[in-house]
């Protein structure tokens, strides 16, 4: 057993680089194993392919979930994510934003911020106007269907802001955070990047000139979660990674002792 390769797999998992970890696990001939399927599942989940992620966890031996609470939570949430359940999806997006920060992938970080911002706006309007909750896969979340349902004539974002602003209270606070000066400046930076219409990259300093730090953006988003009564969950993948690494250490030790 190549200890360097095992160490590399652990380091890649710790950095949420499941693609890289899977490639090395292929070299270790771990392809048809529960740990391989678990790491591959995480890779699919980070790319929001929850159906494929679930199909991989279905191959995993039950005892891995019985003794690993984070992995059990991960498995149990996949069907809810695949349905588009709001609480789970919003926390998944927040987890993904944190992962982009850990990777120092600030362009992707802004891309995720833009994505969650629009979804939070739509979710808020639906909660305010309809007093109902729809899965995020529902047709109502599609741009044209949403604009038609709420008779938005001034564009999507301006229309949503107008609906929420007129009601004041927490709804007005949501607008102030999601469409305030700082968030708008971040969106201007994003528009100049490769994920939008430009070719620029984004640095930590770019974001810190607008917010105190990139982490402060998350603080604002979590405040919006609170106003919308979205439960804030602990970061799932950090706990999952710890359990994956522990399994790999145990497996590599068992192989080495044979």
N, C-alpha and C positions, 0 to 999 in steps of 0.2 A: 504494500500500500504506500503510495507516494504521499508523504506527510505534507509536502509543499502544496500539492494539489488540494488536499483536504483543507489546509489552512486557507487557500485561495477561495474555496467554496464558501467557507465561513465568513470571510471578509466581504465577499460579494453579497451574500445574503444580508449581512449587517448594513450594507449600503443600499439595500433594496434593489440590487442589480440581479434580479432573478434570471434574466436572459443569460448573463455571463455565467452564473452558477450552474444553470442547466447544461451549458456547453461543456463545462469541465466535468460535470457528473456523467455526461456521455462518454468521456475519455476513461472514467473510472468504472465503466460498465455497470452503472447503477440505473440504467434506463427503465427496466421493468421492476421498479421497487416503489414502496409507499412514499419514501422520502422524495424520490424523483417526481412522483405525481403531485405531491404537496407543493414543492417548489414551482413546478410547472403551472399548477393551479394559481398560485400567487401571481405569477407573471401574467396569466390571462386576466385575472381580476383587476390588476393595476391598469390594464388596457380596457377595462369596462366590458370585457367579454365574460359576463357572469355565468352564462349557460355552459360555456366550455370549461370554466373554472369548476363549476359544480360537477360536471361529468367526470373530471379528474379526481375530485374528492370521493366520488362514488366508488372508485377503484381502491381506495386506501383502507387498510385493515382497521377495524373498529377500535382496537385497543389504543391506537394513537390518539384518538379523540377522548377516550375514557380517562386517560392520564395526563392530557394536555388541555387545559381549560381555554387558552387563547385559540388553539386550533379548533376546538369544538365550537366556540363562538364564531370563528371565521366560517366554518362549514355551515352552521345554522343560518347565518345571515345571507348566504349566497342566493337562496330562492327568493328572499325578500328583495334583494338588490335586483335580481333578474325581473321581478314584477315591476320595479320602479317605485318602491315604497319610499315616500319622501324622507322620513327620519333617517333611514339607512343610507339613502343616496346622498343626502346633504353631509352626513358624517363621513361617508366614503370620499366625497370631494374634498372635505377638509383634511382628511388623512393624506390624500394625494397632494394637496398643496404643501403640507409639511414635508412630504418626501421630496418634492422639488426643491424646497429650501435646503434640506440635508444634502442633496446632490449639488447644490449651488447652481441649479438650472433655473436662473431667474427669468429667462424668456418664457419657459414653460410654466413657471410660477404665475406670471401675469396672465397667461392663457387660461389657466385654471381659475384665477380670480374672476376674469371676465365671464367665464362659463357659469360659475356659481352665483355671481351677481345677477345675471339675467334670470336664472331659475328662481332665486330668492324673490326678485321683484314679481315674477309671475305667480309664485306660490302665495305671496302676500295679497295680491289683488284678488285671487280666487278665494282666499280665506275671508277677506273683507267683504267682497261683493256677494259671494254665493254661500258663505258660511258652510262650505263643504270642503272635503279633501279628496283629491284625485291622485291616482298613481302618476308618476312623472312620465310614464309611457302613454298616458291618455292623449287622445287627439287634441284636447283643449290646449295642451302646451305647445302645439305646433303654431308657428307665427301667424299664418293666415287665419286659422281657426280661432286663435286667441283674439286677434284684432277684430274679427267679425263678432265674436261673442260679446265683447265689451265695447263695441262700436268705437274703436280707436281711429280717429281721423288725422291725428297729428304725428303719426309714427309710433312705433311700439314703445320705446323708452319714454318719450314725452307723455304719451297717453297713460302709461302706468303711473308715472310720477304725479300727474294731475289727479287721478283717481284717489291716490293715497294721501296727497297733500291736503285735499279738501276736508279730510276727516280728522286731521290733527292727531294728537296723542302719540301712541306708539307707532302708528302708521306714518305720521309725519317724521318721527325719529328715524324710521327705516329709510325713508327717502333721503334724509340728511346724511346718513352714513353711506348708503349705496350710490348716492349721486352728489355727494358734497365735493368741495374743492379738491381734497386730497385724492379721493377715488377717481375723479375726472382727470386729474393730472397723471395718475397711473395709467388710465386708459389711453391718454395721449402718448405716453411712452410705448405702450403696447402696440398702438397703431403704426409705429415706426419700425416694428420688428418683423421677423420672418413669419410669425404666426398670424400676422394681419396683412398689411399692405406694403411693408418696407423690407429693408435688409439689415437693419441695425440689430445689435445685440443689447442685452440688459445686464447691468452690473449691480452688485450690492449697494454701491454708492448711489446709483441712479434712484433706487427705491428709497434709500435712507434720506435723500434730499427732499422727499415728499413726506414720508412717514419717519418716525424716529428710527425704525428698523423694519425689515420685512415681517418680523414676528408681530409688530403692532397692527399690521393689516389683519392678521388672524384674530387679534383681540376684538377689532371692530366687527368682524364677521360673526364671532361668537356672541357678541352683544345682539346682533340681529337674530341669531338663533334663539336667544332668550326671549326677545320680544315676540317671536313667532311660535314660542312654546315648542321648539325643537330640542329634544334632549341632547345634551352634549356628551358624547361618549369618549372614553379614553382611546388614544391612538392604537388601533387594532394591530397594525403590522409590526410595530416595535415588539409587542408581546409575542406575536407569532414568530418573529425572527429568533427570539431567545429560545423558544421551544424547538424550532427547526435546528438551530445550532446544537442544542443539547442532544437531539436525536442523532445528528451526524457524528458528534463526539463519541456517543455510545456505540454507534454502528462501526465506526472506524476502529475503535478499540477492540470490539469483538472480532473483526476481521483480522486485525494485527495479531491477536492472541491465538488464532486458529493455526 
